[in-house]
Amino acid sequence: MDEQEVRRVVKDYSDMIKRISYNYLQHSYDCDDICQTVFLKYLTGNISYESREHEKAWMVRTTINACHDLKKSAFFRKTVALDEVTEKEAPQVKNSEILDEICKLPSNYRTAIYLYYYEGYNTEEIADIMGKRKTAVSKYLSRGRRILKDTLSDEYAPRNKAGE
């Protein structure tokens, strides 16, 4: 693999990998480690990709697997978060109310909604990436949307003035 190809892959996928890993781990400092791990696997593996879509799906699946591995590791379970120890917080990814609510969803719902709305995958592709059936992904999306609708509609519901 030549240097130009490596630069293309890093440019094309680093932001996506960091967003997905932040979605899973909720810590910006772990995102860089996951990104490095995924690119290392990409560079050391001798995998031929059918298309750019196949390559992107591999990156997403490998990122998710690396996040799962990190969450299961003793290091992740037995360490204290960096922002709990230091006086200066690590820079955070821009958040919105909707993204904050998505982060509160159960893992499968959060992953399905993120891949569908933020990465543009359809339900079949998400099912392949998550290793689930298409009907399960459809249920994750439906239930996740319902939860978001309920929580967000309460926040944005018109409020009556006192005395009315």
C-alpha positions in Angstrom: 0.0 0.0 0.0 1.5 3.3 -1.0 1.6 6.5 1.0 -1.0 8.2 -1.1 -3.5 5.4 -0.5 -2.9 5.6 3.3 -3.4 9.4 3.3 -6.7 8.9 1.4 -8.0 6.3 3.9 -7.0 8.4 6.9 -8.6 11.5 5.4 -11.8 9.7 4.4 -12.5 7.7 7.6 -10.8 9.3 10.6 -13.7 11.6 11.4 -16.2 8.9 11.0 -14.2 6.5 13.2 -13.9 9.2 15.9 -17.6 9.9 15.8 -18.6 6.3 16.1 -16.2 5.6 18.9 -17.4 8.7 20.8 -20.9 7.5 20.3 -19.9 4.2 22.0 -17.4 5.3 24.6 -18.5 8.8 25.5 -14.9 9.9 26.0 -13.0 11.9 23.4 -9.6 10.7 24.6 -10.5 7.1 23.8 -11.5 8.0 20.3 -7.9 8.6 19.2 -6.9 5.2 20.5 -9.7 3.5 18.6 -8.8 5.4 15.5 -5.2 4.3 15.7 -6.3 0.7 16.4 -8.6 0.6 13.4 -6.0 2.1 11.0 -3.4 -0.3 12.3 -5.6 -3.3 11.6 -6.3 -1.8 8.1 -2.7 -1.4 7.3 -1.5 -4.8 8.6 -4.4 -6.8 7.2 -4.2 -8.0 3.7 -7.8 -7.5 2.9 -9.0 -6.7 -0.6 -12.2 -4.6 -0.8 -14.8 -5.0 -3.4 -15.7 -1.3 -3.4 -15.4 1.9 -1.3 -18.7 0.9 0.3 -17.3 -2.4 1.4 -14.2 -0.6 2.7 -16.4 1.8 4.7 -18.5 -1.0 6.1 -15.3 -2.8 7.2 -14.1 0.4 8.9 -17.5 0.8 10.7 -17.6 -2.8 11.8 -14.0 -2.8 13.0 -14.5 0.5 14.9 -17.5 -1.0 16.7 -15.6 -4.2 17.5 -12.6 -2.2 18.8 -15.0 -0.2 21.0 -16.6 -3.4 22.4 -13.1 -4.8 23.0 -12.0 -1.7 24.9 -15.2 -1.6 27.0 -14.6 -5.3 28.0 -11.0 -4.8 28.8 -9.8 -4.5 32.5 -8.1 -1.3 31.6 -11.4 0.4 30.7 -13.3 -1.0 33.7 -10.6 -0.3 36.3 -9.4 3.2 35.3 -10.7 6.6 36.3 -11.8 8.9 33.5 -9.3 11.5 32.6 -11.7 14.4 33.1 -12.5 13.3 36.6 -8.8 13.6 37.6 -7.5 16.7 35.8 -8.5 20.3 36.2 -8.7 20.9 32.5 -11.3 18.9 30.6 -10.6 17.2 27.3 -12.1 18.9 24.3 -15.6 17.6 23.7 -17.3 17.0 20.4 -20.0 19.5 19.5 -23.3 18.3 21.1 -26.9 19.1 20.4 -29.9 18.3 22.5 -30.9 15.6 20.0 -27.4 14.0 20.0 -27.5 14.1 23.8 -30.8 12.3 23.8 -29.4 9.7 21.3 -26.5 9.1 23.6 -28.9 8.2 26.4 -30.6 5.4 24.3 -29.7 1.8 24.8 -26.7 0.7 22.8 -28.5 -1.1 20.0 -31.0 1.7 19.5 -28.2 4.3 19.6 -26.0 2.5 17.1 -28.9 1.9 14.7 -30.1 5.5 14.8 -26.5 6.9 14.5 -25.7 4.7 11.5 -29.0 5.5 9.8 -29.2 9.2 10.3 -25.6 10.3 10.7 -23.7 7.9 8.4 -26.5 7.3 5.9 -26.7 3.5 5.9 -30.0 1.7 5.2 -31.5 -1.0 7.4 -30.0 -3.9 5.4 -26.5 -2.4 5.6 -26.9 -1.6 9.3 -28.0 -5.2 9.9 -24.9 -6.5 8.2 -22.7 -4.1 10.2 -24.3 -4.9 13.6 -24.6 -8.6 12.9 -28.3 -8.5 13.4 -31.4 -9.3 11.3 -33.0 -6.6 9.3 -36.2 -6.9 11.4 -34.2 -6.3 14.6 -32.6 -3.2 13.2 -36.1 -1.9 12.1 -37.3 -2.4 15.6 -34.3 -0.7 17.1 -34.9 2.3 14.8 -38.7 2.4 15.5 -38.3 2.1 19.2 -35.4 4.5 19.3 -37.4 7.1 17.3 -40.4 6.6 19.7 -38.2 7.2 22.7 -36.7 10.3 21.2 -40.1 11.6 20.1 -41.4 11.1 23.7 -38.4 12.8 25.4 -38.0 15.6 22.9 -41.7 16.4 22.5 -41.9 16.9 26.3 -39.2 19.4 26.1 -40.7 21.3 23.1 -44.3 21.0 24.0 -46.1 24.4 24.3 -46.4 25.5 27.9 -49.6 27.1 29.1 -49.3 30.4 30.9 -50.3 30.5 34.5 -54.0 31.2 35.0 -55.1 29.9 31.6 
